[in-house]
Amino acid sequence: MENLEKFKVAIIGAGRWGFNHVRTANSILDPKNITVFDSRPEIEEKISELNSEINFTTNFNDVLDDKSIKAVIIATPAETHFEIAKKCMESGKNALVEKPITLLSKEAEDLHKLSIKLNLKLMVGHVLLYHPAILRIKEGLKQGEIGILQYIYSNRLNLGAIRSEENILWSFAPHDISVIQFFIDENPISIKACGSDILQDGIEDTTITYLDYPGKVSAHIFVSWLHPFKEQRLIVTGDKGMYVFEDSAKTEKLKLYEKGFKKVNGNYEKFDNQYKVIEFENKMPLTEEQLHFYESIINDTQPRTDGKHAFEVLQVLNKATESLRS
Ligand SMILES: NC(=O)c1ccc[n+]([C@@H]2O[C@H](COP(=O)([O-])OP(=O)(O)OC[C@H]3O[C@@H](n4cnc5c(N)ncnc54)[C@H](O)[C@@H]3O)[C@@H](O)[C@H]2O)c1
């Protein structure tokens, strides 16, 4: 992309996930134009092992005061996102904030409004919306490849890593909610959730969330970190066929099944044909996400996962949490 040679970014928080952002930025940008800010000084060694030309600081002001840094990627724990993003935007920086954008809907709304007021890009790291398979399904839905959309379900299951600052819903489900919202392009009219806190009191290890959307489209999300193996399976059902996307599978990740029921002379008849494998471009979602962020700043375009999308996903998370607690 044009202008990327001079593009400067600061990555705030280079822990488990943030380091992936640093690695990705290192593959896209000039390392001298990357600054990493983390409050833990020991992170510096890991960064310089990756590329000694990347700048490192433990002082937030080094980022805020550098007017040549127009973009920040915030990958600190969720409870710090609001304050850090607000300060960065008030210093004139466009922000890509990791999921969940904030903990409270009000904070997400405030950041969204601030980005509009200051004419800055605000984007949330819902990385699946940059996955070529998800974009392929969206395209197929638009073209009516599976007919009328009926039901979506998503399983995101694994053994660990357990978090104590948030439950499984907040840890895993933002991805599934963002994908479902992207496919349906509406907000749910009803949300019900239930779950079990097995390992730590009050922190659910497993949850199931049911979502009803306008037009008789429904969805459910099953997430757990107490599951014997990794399973990331998304099923999108229409009246003419079904997509199955298994990101955890080694091959044949995206399939289209021509299966279902059709009404013949008042009775339902099953159709049960073979599946076909759908090929999609082999692109790294996180690279696509960062490129999309940089492009939106350079070309002044609206990011796919903008502040409005982030706010809507957060509202679903908050309503699901209310339902869990009741
Ligand atoms: N998009 C994804 O698929 C994905 C995957 C995993 C995590 N995440 C998100 O990324 C974020 C970080 O998660 P993680 O697992 O990397 O956490 P982590 O605890 O491993 O890393 C957080 C880093 O931030 C630093 N930090 C904390 N507070 C700071 C502050 N005030 N200023 C500067 N640095 C600070 C810590 O020192 C640490 O290095 C979370 O919001 C998480 O939900 C996203």
Ligand as a Chemical Component Dictionary entry (heavy atoms), coordinates in Angstrom:
data_LIG
# 
_chem_comp.id                   LIG 
_chem_comp.type                 NON-POLYMER 
_chem_comp.pdbx_formal_charge   0 
_chem_comp.three_letter_code    LIG 
# 
loop_
_chem_comp_atom.comp_id 
_chem_comp_atom.atom_id 
_chem_comp_atom.alt_atom_id 
_chem_comp_atom.type_symbol 
_chem_comp_atom.charge 
_chem_comp_atom.model_Cartn_x 
_chem_comp_atom.model_Cartn_y 
_chem_comp_atom.model_Cartn_z 
_chem_comp_atom.pdbx_ordinal 
LIG N1  N1  N 0  -8.466 -10.523 18.958 1  
LIG C1  C1  C 0  -8.171 -11.638 19.559 2  
LIG O1  O1  O 0  -8.334 -12.726 19.004 3  
LIG C2  C2  C 0  -7.625 -11.622 20.953 4  
LIG C3  C3  C 0  -7.018 -12.768 21.486 5  
LIG C4  C4  C 0  -6.516 -12.702 22.783 6  
LIG C5  C5  C 0  -6.642 -11.532 23.527 7  
LIG N2  N2  N 1  -7.248 -10.449 22.978 8  
LIG C6  C6  C 0  -7.422 -9.201  23.753 9  
LIG O2  O2  O 0  -6.171 -8.538  23.828 10 
LIG C7  C7  C 0  -6.087 -7.823  25.084 11 
LIG C8  C8  C 0  -4.816 -8.259  25.810 12 
LIG O3  O3  O 0  -4.910 -9.634  26.118 13 
LIG P1  P1  P 0  -3.596 -10.496 26.446 14 
LIG O4  O4  O 0  -4.027 -11.886 26.574 15 
LIG O5  O5  O -1 -2.503 -10.152 25.497 16 
LIG O6  O6  O 0  -3.222 -9.910  27.913 17 
LIG P2  P2  P 0  -1.815 -9.994  28.644 18 
LIG O7  O7  O 0  -2.130 -9.816  30.088 19 
LIG O8  O8  O 0  -1.056 -11.190 28.193 20 
LIG O9  O9  O 0  -1.005 -8.699  28.118 21 
LIG C9  C9  C 0  -1.340 -7.395  28.470 22 
LIG C10 C10 C 0  -0.078 -6.535  28.384 23 
LIG O10 O10 O 0  -0.452 -5.191  28.656 24 
LIG C11 C11 C 0  0.482  -4.620  29.560 25 
LIG N3  N3  N 0  -0.239 -3.584  30.316 26 
LIG C12 C12 C 0  -1.229 -3.767  31.221 27 
LIG N4  N4  N 0  -1.694 -2.565  31.644 28 
LIG C13 C13 C 0  -0.982 -1.629  30.982 29 
LIG C14 C14 C 0  -1.004 -0.210  30.975 30 
LIG N5  N5  N 0  -1.888 0.476   31.734 31 
LIG N6  N6  N 0  -0.135 0.433   30.180 32 
LIG C15 C15 C 0  0.752  -0.252  29.417 33 
LIG N7  N7  N 0  0.821  -1.599  29.374 34 
LIG C16 C16 C 0  -0.047 -2.267  30.143 35 
LIG C17 C17 C 0  0.943  -5.767  30.432 36 
LIG O11 O11 O 0  2.209  -5.506  30.990 37 
LIG C18 C18 C 0  0.974  -6.914  29.415 38 
LIG O12 O12 O 0  2.238  -7.053  28.803 39 
LIG C19 C19 C 0  -7.386 -8.134  25.829 40 
LIG O13 O13 O 0  -8.302 -7.100  25.589 41 
LIG C20 C20 C 0  -7.857 -9.426  25.190 42 
LIG O14 O14 O 0  -9.251 -9.615  25.267 43 
LIG C21 C21 C 0  -7.718 -10.462 21.703 44 
# 
loop_
_chem_comp_bond.comp_id 
_chem_comp_bond.atom_id_1 
_chem_comp_bond.atom_id_2 
_chem_comp_bond.value_order 
_chem_comp_bond.pdbx_ordinal 
LIG N1  C1  SING 1  
LIG C1  O1  DOUB 2  
LIG C1  C2  SING 3  
LIG C2  C3  SING 4  
LIG C2  C21 DOUB 5  
LIG C3  C4  DOUB 6  
LIG C4  C5  SING 7  
LIG C5  N2  DOUB 8  
LIG N2  C6  SING 9  
LIG N2  C21 SING 10 
LIG C6  O2  SING 11 
LIG C6  C20 SING 12 
LIG O2  C7  SING 13 
LIG C7  C8  SING 14 
LIG C7  C19 SING 15 
LIG C8  O3  SING 16 
LIG O3  P1  SING 17 
LIG P1  O4  DOUB 18 
LIG P1  O5  SING 19 
LIG P1  O6  SING 20 
LIG O6  P2  SING 21 
LIG P2  O7  DOUB 22 
LIG P2  O8  SING 23 
LIG P2  O9  SING 24 
LIG O9  C9  SING 25 
LIG C9  C10 SING 26 
LIG C10 O10 SING 27 
LIG C10 C18 SING 28 
LIG O10 C11 SING 29 
LIG C11 N3  SING 30 
LIG C11 C17 SING 31 
LIG N3  C12 SING 32 
LIG N3  C16 SING 33 
LIG C12 N4  DOUB 34 
LIG N4  C13 SING 35 
LIG C13 C14 SING 36 
LIG C13 C16 DOUB 37 
LIG C14 N5  SING 38 
LIG C14 N6  DOUB 39 
LIG N6  C15 SING 40 
LIG C15 N7  DOUB 41 
LIG N7  C16 SING 42 
LIG C17 O11 SING 43 
LIG C17 C18 SING 44 
LIG C18 O12 SING 45 
LIG C19 O13 SING 46 
LIG C19 C20 SING 47 
LIG C20 O14 SING 48 
# 
